[in-house]
Amino acid sequence: MENRKAAPVSLPKPPIVALDLGEKRIGVAVSDELSISITRLKVLQRTNWKQLLQDVDAVIRRFDAQTLVIGLPLQANGASGDAAEQARTVAEKFARSLNVPVYLQDERLTSVAAEENLRAEGRPKKRISELVDAEAAAIILRDFIVSEEARVLVQPSE
């Protein structure tokens, strides 16, 4: 009798785009084709859903992204609050509207880490405020790529 191993779970395919959803601005980062390097992109201004969808779709097309990751702002204790529920809602909308799999990634403390990273790079204070959202998206993406935790695939609701 042949000893067979279970088929491996398919991993998210790069390039991967990550979003840090803010109330006014959305940080964006993208991985390369091998998920080795991550690039911060220009932030998107948050206006209405239709414009956000067009903007994110344009980024996905520009980089031929195969996966979208959205930061899930859980509370410090891991509980979901209003912001996490809003992120889940946006993720479901993207899952229905885009032709790429959409995942959620815990983003607790990414904004704090993003500011620390930018300060460590020697960025001036004004520049830090301009880059913090994109750096937070880069951290979300890095955490998603290296995470040993089970990834949360968003299933589009009908």
Kinemage of the C-alpha trace (Angstrom):
@kinemage 1
@onewidth
@group {chain A} dominant
@subgroup {mainchain}
@vectorlist {calphas} color= white
{ca met a 1} P 0.000 0.000 0.000
{ca glu a 2} L 1.349 3.393 -0.987
{ca asn a 3} L 1.926 5.925 1.788
{ca arg a 4} L 0.417 9.208 0.550
{ca lys a 5} L 0.725 12.598 2.178
{ca ala a 6} L -2.147 15.046 2.211
{ca ala a 7} L -1.990 17.568 -0.588
{ca pro a 8} L -0.476 20.844 0.617
{ca val a 9} L -2.801 23.781 1.037
{ca ser a 10} L -2.212 26.200 -1.826
{ca leu a 11} L -0.358 29.279 -0.710
{ca pro a 12} L -1.372 32.783 -1.724
{ca lys a 13} L 0.284 33.628 -5.013
{ca pro a 14} L 2.534 36.680 -5.377
{ca pro a 15} L 2.708 39.450 -6.253
{ca ile a 16} L 0.582 40.375 -3.254
{ca val a 17} L -0.971 43.787 -2.585
{ca ala a 18} L -1.699 44.787 1.020
{ca leu a 19} L -3.972 47.562 2.252
{ca asp a 20} L -3.998 49.404 5.561
{ca leu a 21} L -7.524 50.821 5.673
{ca gly a 22} L -7.683 54.208 7.346
{ca glu a 23} L -10.604 56.567 7.667
{ca lys a 24} L -9.034 59.159 5.341
{ca arg a 25} L -6.091 57.399 3.704
{ca ile a 26} L -5.306 53.843 2.687
{ca gly a 27} L -1.763 52.587 2.864
{ca val a 28} L -0.700 50.325 0.004
{ca ala a 29} L 2.271 47.984 -0.389
{ca val a 30} L 3.146 45.282 -2.921
{ca ser a 31} L 5.469 42.299 -2.925
{ca asp a 32} L 7.624 41.180 -5.814
{ca glu a 33} L 6.918 37.983 -7.773
{ca leu a 34} L 8.814 35.853 -5.229
{ca ser a 35} L 7.518 37.570 -2.056
{ca ile a 36} L 11.090 38.559 -1.189
{ca ser a 37} L 10.899 42.344 -1.326
{ca ile a 38} L 8.073 44.696 -0.396
{ca thr a 39} L 7.558 48.158 -1.835
{ca arg a 40} L 5.536 50.948 -0.241
{ca leu a 41} L 3.238 52.657 -2.730
{ca lys a 42} L 1.527 56.022 -2.775
{ca val a 43} L -1.418 56.161 -0.365
{ca leu a 44} L -4.945 56.177 -1.709
{ca gln a 45} L -7.384 58.810 -0.541
{ca arg a 46} L -10.506 57.290 0.910
{ca thr a 47} L -13.573 58.694 -0.819
{ca asn a 48} L -16.431 56.428 -1.880
{ca trp a 49} L -16.607 52.681 -2.514
{ca lys a 50} L -16.691 52.977 -6.314
{ca gln a 51} L -13.520 55.100 -6.388
{ca leu a 52} L -11.767 52.846 -3.870
{ca leu a 53} L -12.596 49.771 -5.954
{ca gln a 54} L -11.281 51.472 -9.115
{ca asp a 55} L -8.083 52.570 -7.341
{ca val a 56} L -7.361 49.139 -5.849
{ca asp a 57} L -8.203 47.386 -9.117
{ca ala a 58} L -5.741 49.706 -10.900
{ca val a 59} L -2.980 48.792 -8.413
{ca ile a 60} L -3.717 45.085 -8.819
{ca arg a 61} L -3.562 45.384 -12.616
{ca arg a 62} L -0.434 47.559 -12.559
{ca phe a 63} L 1.537 44.973 -10.583
{ca asp a 64} L -0.282 41.898 -11.925
{ca ala a 65} L -1.079 41.063 -8.299
{ca gln a 66} L -2.487 37.615 -7.635
{ca thr a 67} L -3.596 38.176 -4.021
{ca leu a 68} L -5.032 41.027 -1.921
{ca val a 69} L -4.439 41.292 1.829
{ca ile a 70} L -6.380 43.675 4.043
{ca gly a 71} L -5.280 44.624 7.529
{ca leu a 72} L -7.716 43.556 10.244
{ca pro a 73} L -7.568 46.055 13.127
{ca leu a 74} L -8.314 43.800 16.078
{ca gln a 75} L -8.316 45.199 19.601
{ca ala a 76} L -5.269 44.577 21.807
{ca asn a 77} L -6.992 41.559 23.392
{ca gly a 78} L -7.783 40.073 19.962
{ca ala a 79} L -11.468 40.982 20.033
{ca ser a 80} L -13.237 42.531 17.049
{ca gly a 81} L -14.476 46.078 17.344
{ca asp a 82} L -16.193 48.432 14.926
{ca ala a 83} L -13.026 48.998 12.877
{ca ala a 84} L -12.484 45.245 12.425
{ca glu a 85} L -16.088 44.754 11.333
{ca gln a 86} L -15.735 47.592 8.814
{ca ala a 87} L -12.538 45.978 7.468
{ca arg a 88} L -14.342 42.641 7.114
{ca thr a 89} L -17.167 44.349 5.215
{ca val a 90} L -14.731 46.053 2.828
{ca ala a 91} L -12.837 42.764 2.375
{ca glu a 92} L -16.083 40.970 1.448
{ca lys a 93} L -16.880 43.686 -1.092
{ca phe a 94} L -13.417 43.300 -2.637
{ca ala a 95} L -13.819 39.495 -2.668
{ca arg a 96} L -17.070 39.899 -4.639
{ca ser a 97} L -15.704 42.552 -6.991
{ca leu a 98} L -12.128 41.519 -7.808
{ca asn a 99} L -10.742 38.442 -9.530
{ca val a 100} L -8.112 37.731 -6.858
{ca pro a 101} L -8.390 35.961 -3.506
{ca val a 102} L -8.756 38.364 -0.569
{ca tyr a 103} L -7.265 37.642 2.857
{ca leu a 104} L -7.436 39.360 6.229
{ca gln a 105} L -4.285 39.833 8.321
{ca asp a 106} L -4.120 40.875 11.974
{ca glu a 107} L -2.656 44.376 12.017
{ca arg a 108} L -2.457 45.125 15.743
{ca leu a 109} L 0.263 47.694 16.505
{ca thr a 110} L 1.344 48.116 12.882
{ca ser a 111} L 0.972 51.909 12.978
{ca val a 112} L 3.260 52.112 16.020
{ca ala a 113} L 5.791 49.798 14.355
{ca ala a 114} L 5.516 51.790 11.114
{ca glu a 115} L 6.393 55.052 12.877
{ca glu a 116} L 9.317 53.372 14.635
{ca asn a 117} L 10.617 51.936 11.344
{ca leu a 118} L 10.427 55.310 9.610
{ca arg a 119} L 12.176 57.056 12.514
{ca ala a 120} L 14.883 54.378 12.387
{ca glu a 121} L 15.316 55.165 8.678
{ca gly a 122} L 16.014 58.768 9.727
{ca arg a 123} L 12.889 60.212 8.115
{ca pro a 124} L 11.873 63.741 9.168
{ca lys a 125} L 8.666 64.065 11.194
{ca lys a 126} L 6.649 65.544 8.297
{ca arg a 127} L 7.739 62.731 5.983
{ca ile a 128} L 6.837 60.108 8.608
{ca ser a 129} L 3.222 61.315 8.655
{ca glu a 130} L 3.134 61.033 4.839
{ca leu a 131} L 4.606 57.510 4.786
{ca val a 132} L 3.153 55.882 7.903
{ca asp a 133} L 0.084 54.390 6.166
{ca ala a 134} L 2.131 52.814 3.371
{ca glu a 135} L 4.693 51.522 5.886
{ca ala a 136} L 1.850 50.000 7.945
{ca ala a 137} L 0.641 48.246 4.766
{ca ala a 138} L 4.193 46.969 4.193
{ca ile a 139} L 4.264 45.550 7.738
{ca ile a 140} L 0.858 43.904 7.207
{ca leu a 141} L 2.203 42.351 4.013
{ca arg a 142} L 5.434 41.185 5.646
{ca asp a 143} L 3.495 39.638 8.532
{ca phe a 144} L 1.172 37.914 6.059
{ca ile a 145} L 4.066 36.472 4.055
{ca val a 146} L 6.048 35.164 7.043
{ca ser a 147} L 3.145 34.238 9.316
{ca glu a 148} L 2.883 30.687 10.548
{ca glu a 149} L -0.755 31.299 11.500
{ca ala a 150} L -3.589 30.035 9.352
{ca arg a 151} L -4.476 32.628 6.762
{ca val a 152} L -8.024 33.950 6.746
{ca leu a 153} L -9.471 33.793 3.242
{ca val a 154} L -12.490 36.044 2.786
{ca gln a 155} L -15.447 34.262 1.254
{ca pro a 156} L -17.693 36.604 -0.725
{ca ser a 157} L -21.189 36.631 0.690
{ca glu a 158} L -24.113 36.673 -1.662
